[in-house]
Amino acid sequence: MGPMSSTDTAPNTEPGTGLCEEEHILLRQIALEAVEYGLKHGKHLPIETSRYPTPLQNTGASFVTLKMAGQLRGCIGSLEAYQ
C-alpha cells in the first residue's frame, strides 16, 4: 500500500497518517512517558494496548526524532512495521 493522499483520509485525520489529532497527541504523551520510564527504571514502559483507541492498537511503523533547541539530538525507528 502506498502513501495516502489528503483525499484518502477520513474526516478529522491528519493527511498521510490515518490518525486524528487526538491520537497524535496521545502518541506523543506515550513517547514522553516511555522515555521517562526508561530513564528511571532502565527498561521498557509496560503498555496495555487494549487501553488505547483501535487505530493505535494496529501494528505500524514509527520513527522518532529528538530535538533540543531546534537541534537534532537523536532518532530511532523503522519505516517497516515489525512489532
Rosetta silent file (secondary structure, phi, psi, omega in degrees, C-alpha in Angstrom):
SEQUENCE: MGPMSSTDTAPNTEPGTGLCEEEHILLRQIALEAVEYGLKHGKHLPIETSRYPTPLQNTGASFVTLKMAGQLRGCIGSLEAYQ
SCORE:     score description
SCORE:     0.000 S_00000001
   1 L     0.000  132.713 -178.604    0.000    0.000    0.000 S_00000001
   2 L   -87.545  179.271  179.194    1.392    3.386   -0.958 S_00000001
   3 L   -61.731  148.411  178.748    1.230    6.688    0.881 S_00000001
   4 L   -83.836  145.879  173.205   -2.207    8.161    1.414 S_00000001
   5 L   -94.240  168.894 -178.645   -3.147   11.427   -0.213 S_00000001
   6 L   -62.940  -20.605  178.826   -5.110   14.094    1.623 S_00000001
   7 L   -83.613  -11.403 -179.389   -8.235   12.902   -0.199 S_00000001
   8 L   -88.625   -9.476 -173.695   -7.801    9.358    1.195 S_00000001
   9 L   -86.256  151.203  175.195   -8.102   10.328    4.840 S_00000001
  10 L   -74.805  163.116  177.853  -11.208   10.097    6.959 S_00000001
  11 L   -55.529  143.242  177.534  -12.663   13.286    8.453 S_00000001
  12 L    67.410   19.988  175.696  -10.574   14.781   11.266 S_00000001
  13 E  -106.371  155.166  177.432   -7.458   12.791   10.382 S_00000001
  14 L   -83.968  132.874 -177.091   -4.049   14.184    9.630 S_00000001
  15 L   -52.847  136.278  175.898   -3.078   13.645    5.974 S_00000001
  16 L    83.702   -4.204 -176.194   -0.871   10.646    5.344 S_00000001
  17 L  -119.344  -31.707 -173.927   -1.378    9.036    8.747 S_00000001
  18 L    76.292    3.770  179.039   -4.972    7.897    9.149 S_00000001
  19 L  -108.357  145.963  177.713   -4.793    9.135   12.742 S_00000001
  20 E   -83.673  169.710 -177.879   -6.741   12.033   14.208 S_00000001
  21 H   -58.619  -40.702 -179.923   -5.134   14.908   16.096 S_00000001
  22 H   -62.207  -37.117  178.335   -6.112   13.430   19.470 S_00000001
  23 H   -69.464  -35.542  175.309   -4.358   10.166   18.585 S_00000001
  24 H   -64.891  -42.204  177.939   -1.217   12.069   17.597 S_00000001
  25 H   -61.506  -45.243  179.163   -1.307   13.900   20.929 S_00000001
  26 H   -61.292  -42.103  177.553   -1.746   10.603   22.759 S_00000001
  27 H   -60.855  -39.928  177.926    1.207    9.073   20.891 S_00000001
  28 H   -65.535  -38.287  177.268    3.407   11.998   21.926 S_00000001
  29 H   -64.199  -43.867  178.941    2.313   11.538   25.557 S_00000001
  30 H   -62.121  -42.515  179.874    3.094    7.815   25.412 S_00000001
  31 H   -61.131  -44.629  178.651    6.506    8.542   23.883 S_00000001
  32 H   -62.283  -46.554  178.548    7.354   11.014   26.651 S_00000001
  33 H   -61.104  -38.980 -179.300    6.205    8.571   29.336 S_00000001
  34 H   -65.190  -42.146  178.665    8.228    5.786   27.711 S_00000001
  35 H   -65.270  -47.611  179.999   11.425    7.860   27.685 S_00000001
  36 H   -60.791  -43.957  179.959   10.921    8.986   31.295 S_00000001
  37 H   -63.524  -44.971  179.663   10.128    5.434   32.433 S_00000001
  38 H   -61.018  -41.626  178.869   13.139    4.010   30.613 S_00000001
  39 H   -66.835  -37.407 -177.352   15.492    6.547   32.173 S_00000001
  40 H   -78.165  -40.270 -172.068   14.094    5.957   35.660 S_00000001
  41 H  -109.343  -11.402  178.992   13.724    2.153   35.575 S_00000001
  42 L    70.935   22.891  177.340   16.184    1.053   32.887 S_00000001
  43 L  -152.130  171.175 -178.367   13.566   -0.938   30.982 S_00000001
  44 L   -65.615  146.648  173.590   10.667   -0.537   28.552 S_00000001
  45 L   -68.734  123.952  175.930    7.407    1.034   29.668 S_00000001
  46 L   -70.068  130.406 -177.156    4.811   -1.733   30.008 S_00000001
  47 L  -126.706  129.670  174.583    1.897   -0.877   27.713 S_00000001
  48 L  -100.448   99.638 -172.720   -1.538   -2.463   27.610 S_00000001
  49 H   -61.317  -25.518 -178.846   -2.610   -1.728   24.037 S_00000001
  50 H   -65.507  -13.983  178.167   -6.285   -2.508   24.733 S_00000001
  51 H   -78.692  -10.440 -173.019   -6.475    0.761   26.704 S_00000001
  52 L  -107.850  160.877  178.144   -5.916    2.789   23.540 S_00000001
  53 L   -56.672  150.248 -177.243   -8.097    3.636   20.512 S_00000001
  54 H   -48.921  -45.804 -179.252   -8.272    0.939   17.828 S_00000001
  55 H   -59.248  -26.710  179.990   -6.007    2.764   15.318 S_00000001
  56 H   -86.626   -7.879  176.606   -3.242    2.785   17.952 S_00000001
  57 H   -87.451  -17.282 -178.629   -3.625   -0.953   18.572 S_00000001
  58 L   -73.240  147.205  175.059   -2.733   -1.809   14.982 S_00000001
  59 L   -66.062  134.440 -179.948    0.802   -2.841   14.046 S_00000001
  60 L  -158.450  162.933  178.007    2.571    0.061   12.399 S_00000001
  61 L   -84.323  156.130  176.567    5.931    1.603   11.690 S_00000001
  62 E  -148.325  153.996  176.842    7.272    4.535   13.666 S_00000001
  63 E  -145.482  127.225 -175.511   10.178    6.920   13.542 S_00000001
  64 E  -121.003  133.466  173.077   11.022    9.339   16.345 S_00000001
  65 E  -116.124  140.111  178.047   13.348   12.319   16.272 S_00000001
  66 E  -111.461  127.023  179.433   14.544   14.081   19.404 S_00000001
  67 E  -125.729  147.475  174.842   15.406   17.755   19.200 S_00000001
  68 E  -133.756  123.644 -177.659   16.695   20.200   21.764 S_00000001
  69 L    54.490   38.112  177.366   16.656   23.914   20.999 S_00000001
  70 L    79.194   -2.406 -178.900   15.840   23.080   17.392 S_00000001
  71 E  -101.299  135.441  177.545   18.913   20.866   17.019 S_00000001
  72 E   -64.183  126.186 -179.520   18.629   17.166   16.216 S_00000001
  73 E  -110.635  -17.309  178.771   19.789   15.157   19.237 S_00000001
  74 E   170.618  166.047  177.092   18.900   11.663   18.079 S_00000001
  75 E  -156.263  155.248  178.927   16.497    9.484   16.189 S_00000001
  76 E  -157.163  149.850  175.794   15.281    5.914   16.177 S_00000001
  77 E   151.500 -172.837 -179.173   12.694    3.933   14.328 S_00000001
  78 E  -147.144  144.547  176.470   11.776    1.861   11.350 S_00000001
  79 L   -87.957   -7.982  177.708    9.859    2.531    8.166 S_00000001
  80 L  -113.666  133.636  177.016    8.618   -1.073    8.209 S_00000001
  81 L   -72.781  131.671  178.530    6.216   -2.394   10.843 S_00000001
  82 L  -141.434   -4.605  178.418    7.647   -5.397   12.686 S_00000001
  83 L  -128.666    0.000    0.000    6.204   -5.382   16.229 S_00000001
